[in-house]
C-alpha cells in the first residue's frame, strides 16, 4: 500500500503503453463524442485532421486506466478534487502506441485534515514517435501513513 509520503516532488512513474483500434475509437465516439472525425473514417479524410482520430476524452479515459493499473489501486487514494488542466496536443490515430508517465509536481499535507495529503501530478502521454499527445495536471488526495 502506498501513502501520501510515497509521492515526493519530482518522483515519476512510467505507467505502461496502450493503443486504440479504429473500432474502439468509433465505438467510444458514437457513445460519447459523435463528431465525424471520430466516427466516420471516410468523412474524416476530408476533415481538418485528414483521417480518423480518437476523442480527447477517450485518450483521457485510457490514461486514467493506466493510472489505476499503474499505482492508484494500490494506494490510500481518497479520490480527487479535480483536474486543473488538460491539453490535447496532437491527434491520436488508430494503432498509435501511447506511453504514459506521471510526475509529482507538488506534495503537501492537508492544512485542515492531518490524516491526508494533496498531491499535484502531471500525466503525459507520448506516441511511438516521442511526440506528446496529451498532458493533464490534476490533484489527488491520499491517506497518510498510519503511525
Residue pairs with C-beta under 8 A, 6 or more apart in sequence:
1 74
1 75
1 76
2 71
2 74
2 75
2 76
2 142
3 75
3 76
3 142
3 143
3 144
3 145
4 76
4 107
4 109
4 116
4 117
4 119
4 142
4 143
4 144
4 145
5 117
5 144
5 145
6 75
6 145
7 104
7 107
7 119
7 121
7 142
8 104
8 107
9 104
9 105
9 106
9 107
10 103
10 104
11 103
11 104
12 101
12 102
12 103
12 104
13 70
13 71
13 101
13 102
14 70
14 99
14 100
14 101
15 63
15 66
15 67
15 69
15 70
15 71
15 100
15 101
15 102
15 123
16 66
16 69
16 70
16 99
16 100
17 97
17 98
17 99
17 100
18 62
18 65
18 66
18 97
18 98
18 100
19 95
19 96
19 97
19 98
20 54
20 58
20 62
20 92
20 94
20 95
20 96
21 94
21 95
22 41
22 52
22 94
22 95
24 58
25 38
25 52
25 53
25 54
25 55
25 58
25 94
26 38
26 39
26 41
26 52
28 38
28 54
28 55
28 57
28 58
28 61
29 35
29 38
29 39
29 54
29 55
29 58
30 39
32 55
32 57
32 58
33 55
33 57
33 58
35 55
36 43
36 44
36 47
37 43
37 44
37 47
37 48
37 49
37 51
37 52
37 53
38 44
38 52
38 53
38 54
38 55
40 52
41 51
41 52
44 50
44 51
44 52
44 53
45 51
49 91
51 93
52 93
52 94
53 91
53 92
53 93
54 91
54 92
54 93
54 94
56 86
56 88
56 134
58 92
59 88
59 92
59 98
59 125
59 133
59 134
60 86
60 134
60 136
62 98
63 100
63 123
63 125
63 134
63 136
66 100
67 100
67 102
67 123
70 100
70 102
71 102
72 140
75 142
76 142
76 143
76 144
77 140
77 141
77 142
77 143
78 116
78 140
78 141
78 142
78 143
79 140
79 141
80 138
80 139
80 140
80 141
81 118
81 139
81 141
82 138
82 139
83 136
83 137
83 138
83 139
84 120
84 137
84 138
84 139
85 135
85 136
85 137
85 138
86 134
86 135
86 136
87 134
87 135
87 136
88 133
88 134
89 131
89 132
89 133
89 134
89 135
90 127
90 131
90 132
90 133
91 133
92 98
92 127
92 133
92 134
96 127
96 128
96 133
97 127
97 128
98 125
98 126
98 127
98 128
98 133
98 134
99 125
99 126
100 123
100 124
100 125
101 123
101 124
101 126
102 121
102 122
102 123
103 121
103 122
103 124
104 119
104 120
104 121
105 120
105 121
105 122
105 137
106 118
106 119
106 120
107 117
107 118
107 119
107 120
108 117
108 118
109 116
109 117
109 118
109 144
110 116
110 117
110 118
110 141
114 144
115 143
115 144
116 141
116 142
116 143
116 144
117 141
117 142
117 144
118 139
118 140
118 141
118 142
119 139
119 140
119 141
119 142
120 137
120 138
120 139
121 137
121 138
121 139
121 140
122 135
122 136
122 137
123 134
123 135
123 136
123 137
123 138
124 132
124 134
124 135
125 132
125 133
125 134
125 135
126 132
126 133
127 133
